[in-house]
Amino acid sequence: MLALAGAKDTYKNCCLIQTIRSMDAKAKEQGVPMRLVVYPQAKHDFIGGADYRADDAADAWKRTTEALRQYSGK
């Protein structure tokens, strides 16, 4: 699993960095592969919303594309 997280995300308390880090720790504890990438200045909608951050979005899309290629075999 690839998780892309904004460290400043507070949107409806759904994606708080503490929650994502807890998920990452639990995955590691259970031997489930998870890759967590934290964008320190990003909020919830950094990829294409009101809090868009071009550099973070470009990095997130690059990592997503790479992960899809890796796991799809293409």
Steps between C-alpha positions, in 0.01 A plus 500: 500500500617850419378776731556864409430723798493870563646568844264796541186311396208563735212450255206362701759321717506220243864507400691632798870425480484319833238264354705432187815440705306261721386310191861486380620364836222239507582390145867460587409314819295253296755470220277672247692706244412868530687800374417828672603830344435809711490846348587730794325816379205337324134500600226259386452619142861567402478297180232702325282702734498836669827422681677377186877471534660450160824334613325267744231413245760421233688277743179326610397429139850372420494262797148385416592430139814312606303288748235417241767397250677288760190312611323475167802354325489755219 
